[in-house]
Amino acid sequence: MVAQLKEAKPVWVTGAGGFIGLHLSRFLAQDGHHVLGFGRSEAPGFAAATAGVFFSGGVTAETMDAAWTGYGRPAAVYHLAGGSTVGQSIADPLRDFEQSVVSAACVLDFLRRHAPDARVVLASSAAVYGGGHFGPIRVDAALDPYSPYGHHKRMVEELGRSFSSAYGQPISVARLFSVYGEGLRKQLLWDLCGRLAAGETDIVLGGTGAEMRDWHHVSDVVRLIHRVLPANAARFAVYNVGAGAAASVRTIAGMVLEAWGGKHRLSFSGESRRGDPVNLISDPSGVPEGFRLQVLPSKGIAGYVDWYRAEILGEPVGDLRRFAP
């Protein structure tokens, strides 16, 4: 069995127990890949979703050596492990640095020594652009992060650039914008559904509501992450994993309320959270040619509400609008 798996040239996904990581692992398995996942703790849904092997304990030399020894050199590595929110990075910047920058350095150095030809995608964030951008942001726009989260993602990108330049490793950077979908248990949609489930009718959110974001369903995001996997030739490239699906926070929150049903009042405090830019919209020029979104926010948000009510509240929801890969 091990010999057969070695011949299959496994694909590694770090952060495979997380929201995007689990969706990506499922997508790759359905595409015929043998997926090896890595995460800080056990991921109960990983085996059922992928029929692959999961290594808990984080992305370390020990876990990667166990995967390499047992299943052979990876053909590709999708490095999604790292800090996940601006707020957490502000509360504990050292932990965010270790989760983002140190883990990326560990992965790239291990591959440098054991599988220098493995193709790599490093997950970054639109937070590297910072504030001061009005309208769509080109992939070659100036970087000016102003949260620890954004700075650390920029460091990850520079690590990728330096390893590709020094050792010839084929590396792509995928700058993620606002990713949502079934399974997301944090941020605006999760918090808003939780308040609606608790019976709140007067919903007050932070900020002004005019903040603009690109909203991409996770099924589209994993297709695009897979699409930017570099070719075998040594190269370094950066992509915006965003295709111009811009909407204000007020608009998205309104979609949640409409999908939930009932009468609610929505307002905004006018006070923004530290580290949150006003505008993060992708210019589609940073996306590979020919890529198109398959799930528009209007349907994706409704599908998320259905998922929340069925999976979290246990309510019977007919004709679930799900788009998970």
N, C-alpha and C positions, 0 to 999 in steps of 0.2 A: 504493500500500500504506500509506504513512504517513498519507494522508488518511483511509483506512478506520480505522486504528488510533486516530486522533484522535477520530473520531466514536464510537468504542467507549468513550471516557472511561476510560483505564487506571486500574488500582489499583496502588498502590505498597506494597511490603513491604520494610522495612529489616531487616537481619539475615537476609535470605532464604536465605543459604547455611548457616545454622545449623540445629540440630535442629528446633525448633518452626517457624522461618521457612520451611524447605523443605516441611514438612508443610502449613502454612497456604497457601503458594503453590500447591501441588498441589491442595488443596481448592478454592481460588478459581478456578483454571483449569478444573477439572471442573465448576464452577458456571457457567461461561460467561464469566468475566472475563478481560480481557487484563492479565496481571500483569507489572509491571516490578519487578525485584528489585535490592536494593543490599546490598553486603557489602564487608568489608575485603579479601578476596581472591577469586579465581575460585571459582565453585561449579559443579563439573563436572556435577552431577545436575540443575541447575536447568532448563536448556533442555529436556532430555528429559521432565522432569516437568510442565512448564508451557507449552512452546512460546512462552515469553515472552522478554524481554530482560533481561540482567543487567548491572549497572554495578558494576565493582570499584573499589576505592580508598576505600571507606568512604562514610559519609553526609556529604557536603560540599556546599558551595554549587556547586562545579563539576559534581559528578555529578548533583545534582538539577536544575541548569540544563540539562544535556544531556538529561535525561529530559523535562523540561518543553518544551524547544525542539523535540525530535524527535517527541514523541508527544502533546503537549497537556497540559492541566490534569488532574490526577488527580481522580477522583470520591471516592476514599477512600484513606487512608494508614494502614497498620498498622505502627506503629513498635516493632519487636522488638529492634533493635540495642541493645547495651549490655553491661555487665559481666554475667557469667553465674554466678559462684559466690562464696560467702562467703569461702572460703579464698583465692582469687585477690585479692579486695578487701583482705584483711588483709595479704597479701604485698606488694601494690603499689596502695595506695589512690589515688594520683594517676592511674594508668592507668585504674582503675575509674571515677573521676570523669569523666575525659575520654570514656570509652566510653559512659557512661550519661547524665550530666547535660549535657555539652557537645553530644553528638549530638542529644539531644532538643531542646535550645535551637536548634540549627541547623535542624532539621526544622520546628519551630513558627514560627520567624522567616521561613524561606523561604515557607512556606504563607501566613503573614500578608501577605506582599508580593505573592505571585503567585496563590494559590488560597485565599482566606480562607474560602470556603464548603465546602472539602473536609472530609469527615467523617474524624475521626481516632480511632484507638485507641492509647493508650500502654500498653505492657506494663510492669507493676510486679510486685511480689512480696509474698507474705505476710510476708517479712522486715521489712516496715515496722511490723508489730505488735510485734516484739520478744518478749521473754519475759514471764513473769508472767501468762499467760493459761491458764486451766484449763477445758477443755471447748471447745465450738464458739465461734468468734470471729465476732461480728457485724461487718458492714462498717462500722458507725459506732463500733467500739471505739476506745479510745485508742491512739495510735501511739507506740511507744517503741522504735525500732530500736536495737540495740547492736552492729552491725557496720558498717563503711564501706559495704558492699553495701546494707544496709537503709536507711541514711541517704541514700545517693545515689538509691535508688528513691523515697524520700519527696520528695526535691528534684525529681525528674522529675514526680511528681504535682502538686506545687505550681506548677511551670512550666505544666503543663496548665491548672490552675485559673486562673492569672493571665492566660494568653493568652485563655482562653475569656471571662473577665470583661472584659478590656480591649478585645478585638477581635471578640468575638462568634463565635469559632470553635467549632464543635460537636465536643466532645472527650469521650471516655470513657476511664476508667482500668480496666485489667484486672489485678487482683492475682492472680498465679499461685501455686499451691501446689506440691506435688510432682508434676512432669510426667515421665512415662516413656513408653517405647515404642520400636519399631523405629527404629534410627538413633542412639539416644542413646549417646554415647561418653564418658561421664563419670559421676561420682557412684556411689552405692551399687551399683546393678545391674551397671553396667559393671565396676567394680572386683571385685565378687564373682564374676562370670562369669570374669574374667581369672584369678583365683586358683584357681577350680575347673578351668579349662583347663590350668593349670600343674601340676595334680595334688595340690594341697593337700587334706588331709583334716581337719586341725584348723584351723577357721576362727575367728579371733578378730577381732571388730570393735570399734570404739571405742564409747564411751557405755555405757549400761546395757541397751539393747535395748527399754526401755519407752518411749522417745521416740515420740510420736504425730505422724503426718503424714496429710494428705489425699493419696491417691494417685490421679492421674487420667491415663488413657491419652491420648496426644497427639491421637488422632482425636476424642475428646470435647472436648479443650481447644480445638482449632481451630474446631470447631463453635460453641463458646461465645464465643470471641473474635469470630467473625463475627456472632454474635447480638447482642453488646453494641455494635456499630457504631451511633453515634448517628443519630437522624433528621436531616433537613435543618435543622430549627430549631436555633438557637444554644442550646447547653446544655452543662452539665458534669455528669458522673455517674461514680460509682465502683462497681465490682462486684468481688465475690469470685469468681474463676474456680475455684470449688470447690463440689462438690455433696454434701459429706458422705460421702466414701469413706474413712473413717478406719481406719488400721491402725498397729500398732506396727512399729518397725524390726525387731524380732525376728520378727514374723509375716511380714513381706515377705521377709526373708532366708530364713525357713523355706520359703516358697513357691518361692524360687529353687532351693534345695537339692532340694526334692521334684521340681521340673520337670527338674532336671539328672540326677537319678538317682544311685545309688550310696550308699555309707555315709560320712557326714561328721559331725563334731562341731562344734557351733556354740556359741560363748561370747562374752562381752563384757568389755572391759577395765575398764569403770566410769569411764573418763576421757573426758569429752566434749570436742569440739573448740571452741575459742574462737568465740564468735559464733553458736553453734547453740542456738536455743531448745528447751526440752523438749517443748513442745506447739504445733503449728500445725495446727489443725483448723478448717475453714470451717463457719460457720453457713449453711445453704442459703438463708436469707432474702436473702443478697446476690446470689443468682443470678436471672436473669430467670424469671418465672413460666412453668411448663410445661416447663422444661428437664429432661431426664433423661439419666443416664449410659447409654451403650450397651455399654461394655466394663467389666465388673467386674474388680477386681484379680486374682482367682484365674485368670481366663482371660488377662488382659493380661500378667501376669508370665510365664505359660507361653509365650505368644507371643513375648515378648522373648527368652527362653532359646532358643527355636527359631531366631529370627533370628540370635542370636549364634553358635550352632553352625553354621548354614548359611552365613552371610555372612562371619564372621570366621575360623572354623576350617575352612570348606569341607566340612563333614560333610553327607552326605545325610540330610535330615530329612523324613520322610514326614508328610503332612497338616499342613503348617505352620499354626500358629494365629496368623495375622497379621490386624491390624486397621487397617493404614495406610489413610488416605483415598485 
